Amino acid sequence: MIVILGGGLAGLATAHFLKDIPHVVLEAEAAAGGLCRSRTIDGFVFDYTGHLLHVRDPRAVEARGRALAGRVRGRLAQRRDPDTRCHLPFPFQANLHGLPKSIVADCILGAAEALARPVSDDPALSFRDWSFAALGRGISEAFMFPYNAKLFRRDPGEMTADWVSWAVPRPNLAEVVRGALGIANERMGYNATFRYPLRGGIEIVPNAFAARVKNLRTSSRVAAVDLADRTVTLATGEALAYDRLVSTIPLPHFLAMARGGGFDGAALADRLDWSVVGCLNLGIARPGVGAGAHWIYFPDAEAPFYRAGFPHAMSDGVCPPGTSSLYIEFGLKRDEPADPAALEKAALAALVNEGILRVDDRVIARDWIRIDPGYVIFDRARQEVLAELMPRLAALGVKAIGRYGAWTYSYMERAMLDGLETAEALTREA
């Protein structure tokens, strides 16, 4: 028996690809989907913050197509080129046109100097030093540092750079210069195109996988895991024996409940850090808010949030006719209290100041979601914990996968591939 902890996309995909191998998915919440869920408030479909499908791997394309075929009322829109902005087209480092000339000059000169030197592959390299080396001082100080400090709520010098290799596009000098002159650099980075459901919000994707899982148990919160006896105990007291365990739940939570592994799980968990995402969803009584943008990054200190997105620009099926919808993301520290009403007031003022909202715009729907954990903090402690822990878990028959199970920086396509690759490995071992 294979027990899968967590009914998010990685866990559901694992179960889907296990096919006839005996397995059970244990999900603590009343519905599967994890952070890829959606909920309807006053006629608006709000996701658990911004989720889009950036699918490139042929295996993920096939998996998505098979899971969705005939299983859901909604369907995915055709591939779209996102209109992403950070007051400039995204990515910032390849679209400098429109900034003050002095900043543009600093960015070009810094990029030229950086591109002339190799970037160290030392795992101890800080994100600050990586950004200086890979992108130059101008780009780093104008965007990379202020934006990521808002997102992760950590100083860039305290973070490592082992999450940036695929997530941050590194343009060549020609692309930097072209962008500075206003010549578009298109389709750069992993999120250069996306798909989003025409109806129903992002949850139609995990729901499609869930419909194919033969043994999915919701409202099944795990209280303890005995790694020596290979037993999972639920909060109800029910015990389930397993041969192999797949954990997609947040790694610190797993470590806190694990016993018999020959390591101090609580001590290891205490060394891992993360930020919290406060997501404010708003319904606005006016169409066309955002002027066609899909999402916008805000590195400047004047905005209390780091990103705002516009679901109505992705699908006309997520809000009533004549309205618009927004999601606004705040980076919070662990255990940092948040007053949703105060954050909404500050956000609305900033959105008016940015010219996105008007003074007379009416909010007709609101929804506050606290996502904890939000983003994994990449630092030396994380590197050391994972280097010690993951081989031990593997030897104990545990596969820790997904964004939170593997304690990494991830996205929806990667979650599906984690499930596929894990299922293939477990099938070979069976």
C-alpha positions as CSV (number, residue, x, y, z in Angstrom):
1,M,0.0,0.0,0.0
2,I,1.2,3.5,-0.9
3,V,0.0,6.3,1.3
4,I,0.0,9.8,-0.2
5,L,-0.1,12.7,2.3
6,G,-1.8,15.7,0.7
7,G,-4.4,16.1,-2.0
8,G,-2.8,19.0,-3.8
9,L,-1.8,18.8,-7.5
10,A,1.4,16.8,-6.8
11,G,-0.4,14.2,-4.6
12,L,-3.3,13.8,-7.0
13,A,-1.0,13.5,-10.0
14,T,1.0,10.8,-8.2
15,A,-2.2,8.8,-7.5
16,H,-3.5,9.3,-11.0
17,F,-0.3,7.8,-12.5
18,L,-0.1,4.9,-10.0
19,K,-3.1,3.5,-11.8
20,D,-3.8,0.0,-10.3
21,I,-1.1,0.0,-7.7
22,P,-3.0,0.1,-4.3
23,H,-2.8,3.6,-2.8
24,V,-4.8,6.1,-0.8
25,V,-4.6,9.9,-0.8
26,L,-5.1,11.6,2.6
27,E,-6.2,15.2,2.4
28,A,-6.8,17.2,5.6
29,E,-9.2,19.7,4.1
30,A,-12.8,19.0,3.1
31,A,-11.9,19.3,-0.6
32,A,-8.8,18.3,-2.6
33,G,-6.7,20.7,-4.7
34,G,-4.4,22.3,-2.1
35,L,-3.5,25.8,-3.2
36,C,-5.0,25.2,-6.6
37,R,-8.5,25.5,-5.3
38,S,-11.0,28.2,-6.1
39,R,-14.1,29.6,-4.3
40,T,-17.0,31.6,-5.4
41,I,-17.9,34.8,-3.5
42,D,-20.9,36.9,-4.6
43,G,-20.7,35.7,-8.1
44,F,-16.9,36.1,-8.4
45,V,-14.6,33.0,-8.8
46,F,-11.5,33.7,-6.7
47,D,-8.4,31.4,-6.7
48,Y,-6.1,30.9,-3.8
49,T,-3.9,33.7,-5.3
50,G,-2.6,33.6,-8.9
51,H,-2.2,30.2,-10.5
52,L,-1.6,29.7,-14.2
53,L,-0.5,26.8,-16.2
54,H,2.9,27.3,-17.8
55,V,3.2,24.0,-19.6
56,R,6.1,23.2,-21.8
57,D,7.1,19.6,-21.1
58,P,5.4,17.1,-23.5
59,R,4.7,14.8,-20.6
60,A,2.8,17.5,-18.7
61,V,0.9,18.4,-21.9
62,E,-0.2,14.8,-22.3
63,A,-1.1,14.4,-18.6
64,R,-3.1,17.6,-18.6
65,G,-5.0,16.6,-21.7
66,R,-5.8,13.1,-20.5
67,A,-6.9,14.4,-17.1
68,L,-9.2,17.1,-18.4
69,A,-10.7,15.2,-21.3
70,G,-14.4,14.8,-20.7
71,R,-14.0,15.3,-16.9
72,V,-14.8,19.0,-16.3
73,R,-17.4,21.5,-17.4
74,G,-14.8,24.1,-18.0
75,R,-11.9,23.9,-20.4
76,L,-8.5,25.5,-20.8
77,A,-8.2,28.5,-23.0
78,Q,-5.8,28.5,-25.9
79,R,-2.2,29.4,-25.1
80,R,-1.9,33.1,-24.4
81,D,1.0,35.5,-24.2
82,P,0.8,37.2,-20.9
83,D,0.7,41.0,-20.5
84,T,2.9,41.2,-17.4
85,R,4.3,44.4,-16.2
86,C,6.5,45.8,-13.5
87,H,5.7,49.3,-14.7
88,L,7.5,48.1,-17.7
89,P,7.0,44.9,-19.8
90,F,8.3,41.8,-18.0
91,P,11.1,40.7,-17.6
92,F,12.4,44.0,-16.2
93,Q,16.0,43.3,-17.2
94,A,15.1,42.9,-20.9
95,N,12.6,45.8,-21.1
96,L,14.3,48.9,-19.6
97,H,12.7,51.4,-22.1
98,G,10.8,54.1,-20.3
99,L,12.9,54.3,-17.2
100,P,15.0,57.5,-16.4
101,K,18.0,57.6,-18.7
102,S,20.4,57.5,-15.8
103,I,18.9,54.2,-14.5
104,V,18.9,52.7,-18.0
105,A,22.5,53.6,-18.4
106,D,23.4,52.0,-15.0
107,C,21.5,48.9,-15.9
108,I,23.1,48.5,-19.3
109,L,26.6,49.1,-18.0
110,G,26.1,46.8,-15.1
111,A,24.7,44.1,-17.3
112,A,27.7,44.4,-19.8
113,E,30.2,44.1,-16.9
114,A,28.3,41.1,-15.4
115,L,28.1,39.3,-18.8
116,A,31.8,39.6,-19.2
117,R,32.5,37.5,-16.1
118,P,31.5,33.9,-15.2
119,V,28.9,33.4,-12.4
120,S,30.1,31.2,-9.6
121,D,28.3,27.9,-9.0
122,D,29.3,27.9,-5.3
123,P,26.1,26.7,-3.4
124,A,27.0,29.2,-0.7
125,L,26.6,32.1,-3.1
126,S,24.0,34.6,-1.8
127,F,21.2,35.7,-4.0
128,R,22.6,39.3,-3.6
129,D,26.0,38.2,-5.0
130,W,24.4,36.1,-7.7
131,S,22.3,39.0,-8.9
132,F,25.3,41.3,-9.0
133,A,27.3,38.7,-10.9
134,A,24.5,37.6,-13.3
135,L,22.6,40.8,-14.0
136,G,24.8,43.7,-12.7
137,R,24.3,46.3,-10.0
138,G,21.9,48.5,-11.9
139,I,19.3,45.8,-12.6
140,S,19.8,44.3,-9.1
141,E,19.2,47.6,-7.2
142,A,16.4,48.8,-9.4
143,F,14.3,45.7,-9.4
144,M,15.7,42.4,-8.2
145,F,16.5,43.4,-4.6
146,P,13.4,45.5,-3.8
147,Y,11.0,43.1,-5.4
148,N,12.3,39.9,-3.9
149,A,12.7,41.5,-0.5
150,K,9.0,42.3,-0.5
151,L,8.2,38.8,-1.7
152,F,10.3,36.7,0.6
153,R,10.6,39.2,3.4
154,R,14.3,38.5,3.7
155,D,17.4,40.5,2.8
156,P,18.8,39.2,-0.5
157,G,22.2,38.8,1.2
158,E,20.7,36.3,3.6
159,M,19.3,34.1,0.9
160,T,21.1,31.6,-1.4
161,A,20.7,31.6,-5.2
162,D,19.8,28.0,-5.8
163,W,16.2,28.8,-6.8
164,V,17.0,31.3,-9.6
165,S,18.5,29.2,-12.3
166,W,15.2,28.5,-14.1
167,A,13.0,31.2,-12.5
168,V,14.9,34.4,-13.4
169,P,15.7,35.0,-17.1
170,R,19.2,36.2,-17.8
171,P,19.2,38.2,-21.1
172,N,22.3,38.6,-23.2
173,L,23.7,42.1,-23.9
174,A,21.9,42.4,-27.2
175,E,18.5,41.7,-25.5
176,V,19.3,44.2,-22.7
177,V,20.1,46.9,-25.3
178,R,17.1,46.1,-27.5
179,G,14.8,46.3,-24.5
180,A,16.3,49.6,-23.4
181,L,15.6,51.0,-26.9
182,G,12.0,49.9,-26.8
183,I,12.4,46.9,-29.1
184,A,10.3,44.0,-27.6
185,N,12.0,40.9,-26.3
186,E,9.2,38.4,-26.4
187,R,8.6,35.1,-24.6
188,M,11.5,35.1,-22.2
189,G,11.3,33.0,-19.1
190,Y,9.3,30.0,-18.0
191,N,6.1,32.0,-17.8
192,A,6.2,33.4,-21.4
193,T,2.9,31.8,-22.2
194,F,0.1,30.4,-20.1
195,R,-3.3,28.6,-20.1
196,Y,-6.2,29.3,-17.8
197,P,-9.7,27.8,-17.6
198,L,-12.4,29.5,-19.5
199,R,-14.8,28.7,-16.7
200,G,-14.6,27.6,-13.1
201,G,-11.2,28.9,-12.0
202,I,-8.0,27.1,-11.6
203,E,-9.5,24.3,-9.5
204,I,-10.8,22.5,-12.6
205,V,-7.3,21.2,-13.1
206,P,-6.8,19.4,-9.7
207,N,-10.5,18.4,-9.8
208,A,-9.9,16.6,-13.1
209,F,-7.1,14.6,-11.5
210,A,-9.2,14.0,-8.4
211,A,-12.0,12.6,-10.5
212,R,-9.6,9.8,-11.6
213,V,-8.3,9.0,-8.2
214,K,-9.9,5.8,-6.9
215,N,-9.1,6.2,-3.2
216,L,-9.2,9.9,-2.1
217,R,-10.1,10.6,1.5
218,T,-10.8,14.2,2.4
219,S,-11.2,15.5,5.9
220,S,-8.4,13.1,6.9
221,R,-5.9,15.0,8.9
222,V,-2.7,13.2,9.8
223,A,-1.6,13.4,13.4
224,A,1.6,11.2,13.4
225,V,3.8,9.2,11.1
226,D,5.9,6.3,12.5
227,L,8.7,5.9,10.0
228,A,10.1,2.8,11.8
229,D,6.7,0.9,11.8
230,R,5.6,2.5,8.6
231,T,2.3,3.6,10.0
232,V,0.3,6.8,9.6
233,T,-2.1,7.8,12.4
234,L,-5.0,10.1,11.7
235,A,-6.4,12.7,14.1
236,T,-9.4,10.4,14.6
237,G,-7.0,7.7,15.9
238,E,-7.3,5.5,12.9
239,A,-3.9,3.9,11.9
240,L,-3.0,3.0,8.3
241,A,0.0,0.8,7.4
242,Y,2.1,1.6,4.3
243,D,4.8,0.1,2.3
244,R,5.8,3.4,0.7
245,L,5.0,6.9,1.7
246,V,4.7,10.0,-0.5
247,S,4.5,13.3,1.4
248,T,3.5,16.5,-0.3
249,I,2.6,18.4,2.9
250,P,4.8,21.2,4.1
251,L,8.1,19.6,5.2
252,P,8.3,21.4,8.6
253,H,4.8,20.0,9.4
254,F,5.8,16.5,8.3
255,L,9.0,16.6,10.4
256,A,7.0,17.8,13.5
257,M,4.8,14.7,13.3
258,A,7.4,12.1,12.2
259,R,8.9,9.6,14.6
260,G,11.3,6.7,14.4
261,G,13.5,8.2,11.6
262,G,16.7,8.3,13.5
263,F,16.8,12.1,13.4
264,D,15.4,15.0,15.4
265,G,12.6,16.1,13.2
266,A,11.5,19.0,15.4
267,A,15.1,20.4,15.4
268,L,15.4,20.1,11.6
269,A,12.0,21.8,11.2
270,D,13.1,24.7,13.4
271,R,15.9,25.4,10.9
272,L,13.6,25.8,7.9
273,D,12.1,29.2,7.2
274,W,9.3,30.6,4.9
275,S,7.2,33.6,4.2
276,V,3.5,33.9,4.3
277,V,1.3,35.2,1.4
278,G,-1.7,37.4,2.3
279,C,-4.0,37.3,-0.7
280,L,-6.8,39.9,-1.0
281,N,-9.3,39.1,-3.7
282,L,-11.5,42.0,-4.8
283,G,-14.5,42.3,-7.1
284,I,-14.9,45.8,-8.7
285,A,-18.1,47.2,-10.1
286,R,-16.4,48.3,-13.4
287,P,-15.1,46.4,-16.4
288,G,-11.6,46.7,-17.8
289,V,-9.7,47.3,-14.6
290,G,-6.0,46.9,-15.3
291,A,-6.2,48.0,-19.0
292,G,-5.5,44.5,-20.3
293,A,-2.7,43.4,-18.0
294,H,-2.8,39.9,-16.6
295,W,-0.6,40.7,-13.7
296,I,1.8,43.5,-12.5
297,Y,4.8,43.4,-10.3
298,F,5.4,46.2,-7.8
299,P,9.0,46.6,-6.6
300,D,8.6,50.1,-5.3
301,A,8.1,50.8,-1.6
302,E,5.1,52.9,-2.1
303,A,2.9,49.9,-2.9
304,P,2.4,47.6,0.2
305,F,1.9,44.5,-2.1
306,Y,4.4,42.9,-4.4
307,R,2.0,41.8,-7.2
308,A,-1.6,42.4,-8.4
309,G,-3.3,40.2,-10.9
310,F,-6.5,40.5,-13.0
311,P,-8.4,37.2,-13.4
312,H,-11.1,38.8,-15.6
313,A,-8.3,39.5,-18.2
314,M,-7.6,35.7,-18.3
315,S,-11.2,34.5,-18.4
316,D,-14.6,36.2,-18.7
317,G,-16.1,33.4,-16.7
318,V,-14.7,34.4,-13.3
319,C,-16.8,37.5,-12.6
320,P,-20.3,38.9,-13.5
321,P,-20.7,41.0,-16.6
322,G,-19.7,44.6,-16.3
323,T,-17.2,43.9,-13.4
324,S,-13.5,43.2,-12.9
325,S,-11.6,41.0,-10.4
326,L,-8.2,41.5,-8.8
327,Y,-6.0,39.4,-6.6
328,I,-3.4,41.4,-4.5
329,E,-0.5,39.7,-2.8
330,F,1.3,40.8,0.3
331,G,4.5,39.2,1.6
332,L,4.3,38.6,5.4
333,K,6.8,37.1,7.8
334,R,6.1,34.0,9.8
335,D,3.7,34.7,12.7
336,E,3.3,38.3,11.5
337,P,-0.2,39.4,12.4
338,A,-2.2,40.9,9.5
339,D,-5.3,43.1,9.6
340,P,-7.2,42.4,6.4
341,A,-9.2,45.5,6.6
342,A,-6.1,47.7,7.1
343,L,-4.3,46.0,4.3
344,E,-7.3,46.5,2.0
345,K,-7.4,50.2,2.8
346,A,-3.7,50.6,2.1
347,A,-4.0,48.5,-1.1
348,L,-6.9,50.5,-2.5
349,A,-5.1,53.7,-1.9
350,A,-2.0,52.4,-3.7
351,L,-4.0,51.1,-6.6
352,V,-5.6,54.5,-7.0
353,N,-2.2,56.1,-6.8
354,E,-0.9,53.8,-9.5
355,G,-3.8,54.6,-11.8
356,I,-5.2,51.1,-11.7
357,L,-8.4,52.0,-9.7
358,R,-10.4,55.2,-9.7
359,V,-11.4,57.0,-6.5
360,D,-15.1,56.3,-7.2
361,D,-14.6,52.5,-7.9
362,R,-16.8,50.3,-5.7
363,V,-15.7,47.1,-4.2
364,I,-18.6,44.7,-4.4
365,A,-16.9,41.4,-3.3
366,R,-13.9,40.7,-1.1
367,D,-12.1,37.6,0.1
368,W,-9.0,37.3,2.3
369,I,-6.8,34.2,2.2
370,R,-3.7,33.6,4.4
371,I,-1.4,31.1,2.7
372,D,1.0,29.7,5.3
373,P,3.5,28.6,4.3
374,G,3.7,30.8,1.2
375,Y,7.3,30.9,-0.2
376,V,10.1,28.7,0.9
377,I,13.1,30.7,2.1
378,F,16.3,29.5,0.3
379,D,19.2,29.9,2.7
380,R,22.2,27.9,4.0
381,A,20.1,26.2,6.7
382,R,17.8,24.8,4.1
383,Q,20.6,23.4,2.1
384,E,22.1,21.7,5.1
385,V,18.8,20.3,6.3
386,L,17.8,18.9,2.9
387,A,21.3,17.4,2.3
388,E,21.0,15.5,5.6
389,L,17.3,14.7,5.5
390,M,16.3,13.6,2.0
391,P,18.7,10.6,1.7
392,R,17.4,9.4,5.1
393,L,13.8,9.8,4.1
394,A,14.5,7.9,0.9
395,A,16.1,5.0,2.8
396,L,13.0,4.9,5.0
397,G,10.7,4.5,2.0
398,V,9.5,8.2,1.9
399,K,9.4,10.3,-1.2
400,A,9.0,14.0,-0.4
401,I,7.7,15.9,-3.5
402,G,6.0,19.0,-4.6
403,R,6.5,22.6,-3.7
404,Y,6.1,22.1,0.0
405,G,7.0,18.4,0.4
406,A,10.4,18.9,-1.3
407,W,10.6,22.4,0.2
408,T,11.4,24.2,-3.0
409,Y,10.3,26.8,-5.5
410,S,7.8,25.3,-7.9
411,Y,4.8,25.7,-10.2
412,M,1.9,23.7,-11.5
413,E,3.6,21.9,-14.4
414,R,6.4,20.8,-12.0
415,A,3.8,19.5,-9.6
416,M,2.3,17.3,-12.3
417,L,5.7,16.1,-13.4
418,D,6.7,15.4,-9.7
419,G,3.6,13.2,-9.5
420,L,4.4,11.4,-12.8
421,E,8.0,10.8,-12.0
422,T,7.2,9.6,-8.5
423,A,4.5,7.2,-9.7
424,E,7.0,5.8,-12.3
425,A,9.6,5.2,-9.6
426,L,7.1,3.6,-7.3
427,T,5.9,1.4,-10.1
428,R,9.4,0.2,-10.8
429,E,9.9,-0.6,-7.1
430,A,6.6,-2.5,-6.8
